[in-house]
Amino acid sequence: MPFAFSWLLSLWLLGWLVLPLTRHVFISLPDGGLAAGRVLALALLSLAAFWGASLRLTPLSMAPLWLVGGPLLCAALSLSRATHRRSFLRWVNLRRGALAASDLMFFLAFAFFLWLRARHPELNDLEKPMDVALLGSLTRAQFLPPENPWLSGTPFTSYYYFGHLMAALPARVFATPVAFAYNLAQPLWCALFLSSLWPLCAALTGSAWRGLAGMSIIALLGNFEPLRQMAATGRLWPLDWWSTSRVIPNTINEYPAFTMLIGDLHAHFLALPLAALLFCLCHALVTGTTNRNTMVAHSLSSFEHRRMVLILTGLMLGVLIMTNTWDALTYGLLALFCALRAPLRAGPNWRSLVGAGWPFLLAPVVAWPYLSRFKAPFSGVVWELWSPPLVSFGLLWGGLLALCLVFVWGLRRNSALNANTTFLLLSGLAGLGALLAPMLLYVRGIFGDGVLRHQDTVFKFGLQAWLLLGIAACGALTLQGQRKSRSVSALLAALLPIPLLCSAAVLWARAELGSSRAADGSRWRGLSLDGARHLPPSDRTALDWLSQNARLGETVLEAASTQAYSEFGRVAALTGIATPLGWPQHLRSWGASEAEIQRRLALVTKVYTRPDTPAARDALKQLGVRYVFVGDVERRTYGVAALSRLRATLPIVYQNGDTFIARVS
């Protein structure tokens, strides 16, 4: 748990160190960008480390200097003058309620999701082995791109990894073992996401409490799939929480609450706080300095403020490209529409339009080291009219769309569009576009043109649509002061509880029924953040030894198989040390050829089954491994007799019971 306090307090302090500057950017937010500033600072510091390591100018081992020195220097420069300090203290005093609420949101969200991870911290289900393997690789790498942890000797260039880098840098600062770092990064990202949404929703709705309701609509609302289950089974419990993300057949339908609850440190999850930050920047573009507090002396003119927000928007779009490339198009279009609002209202001319659009050219420049090496596992866009089953579509989107319709219905009675209303409408239009896009096209990926061809397109655009339509749905909360507010309140009271209760049921099912169990079927007792606690104790201590003694660039051999989502690849995953062959199904999606996968699998099998033969020695040479790991999985896969010969063939550098590590000389 000491690691948890270190991570929490450092990220909390990060927001305050950059607040003297971010308050000039997020003028319209009640907390002045305290929450969004944390995400912005972490993203910019990670971007500096990324560029330095990509150009081989500064190794990632210098990350502590970036993450510690950067914010301290920022605070020192921004508060160097006495007038600046007095102005900042007056501003803090004026906003103390909102600042306290923002911090409270950050702490509560972190504590809740930390508790959820501590109930079942094991990193052996769903996509967690892949995510922790990538995280571990980045905690050991000196330069970028990192080595592929599941295909040693090859660079990792076929998947977006910037979000994992952002999570790896605090792990490097606090020397956190990767099995613990994963279970700290996940709740931290949830806290960054939720705490950044609250001030945005509060600004849009004009109330802290309505802002809390708006944040709940975007991030905590569920769909109506549990109602279908209850109708089909005739009982309220147990609930199949997993099927709430598979509502439309042959597609993935994750929503933010589900994405946070399952605990995968996947790219679309890591992009959530960055998306919230970009929405805050888009809001700043639309509102400009119209909500500037006249009691606070800001040093930036309206023009300077807009230019700074535009530049930051371009930078964050570049970061999103490297974190979850799917998000860049939809969110980029929203940002462009928000940027063009002011010049279009003032009377469009080429100069103003170019001034609004040129910062968006920063995005590909920022992402150039990534894009220049990226090998996309896609083979084009296919235009195809497709319609999901109407009932499934209604169960999934009925709640959000109904709230959006309430907002649009209320606008009919008030034709005046202010900045907040404009932002809500632009978000809704962008969300509607993301929702309809998979009905017109799909991106051909690893599933080709088969029955699952729409899966990833619906998945990625659907999550974007949920966030954007969720923002638009917050407009329903702004109608309380208008005529017939009682009917609006009654309608909201009828619409909100059902999907919120459905989301709560998913939470309880995940926290209780989804808890991991020990090998004998009994439940784990006590809370833990050790992601490796599912392994035998002897294997865990061997992994610790390997993490501490293996040098950079060295490779470890472990059991391999063609099984999908299996127990194989766990040594590389939990140490970050590359292994010749991990999960083949992921390697194929990352561009590895089937011939290379089968070649490596045959070589690994030779080493473990015939270790005392010339063929095994040649296999070790071809694979280029330094260590050979023998634990519970290897014994069950290759048999004790063969591994006994391996023990007699290679020198043993570590042993604990039946688990041992051999060194290849």
NORSULZI-V299677 format. One record per helix or strand. SS is the DSSP state (2 for helix, 1 for strand). FROM is the first residue (numbers start at 1). LEN is the number of residues. If there is no record, write none. Layout:
# NORSULZI-V299677
SS/FROM/LEN ; SS/FROM/LEN
This chain:
# NORSULZI-V299677
2/2/21 ; 2/34/21 ; 2/60/19 ; 2/82/13 ; 2/96/24 ; 2/128/13 ; 1/147/1 ; 1/155/1 ; 2/162/12 ; 2/178/28 ; 2/208/12 ; 2/225/9 ; 2/241/5 ; 2/256/7 ; 2/267/4 ; 2/272/16 ; 2/302/22 ; 2/327/19 ; 2/350/17 ; 2/368/4 ; 1/381/3 ; 2/390/22 ; 2/419/19 ; 1/441/3 ; 2/455/25 ; 2/485/29 ; 1/517/1 ; 1/523/1 ; 2/537/13 ; 1/556/2 ; 2/570/6 ; 2/584/6 ; 2/594/16 ; 2/614/10 ; 1/627/4 ; 2/632/7 ; 2/640/10 ; 1/651/6 ; 1/659/5
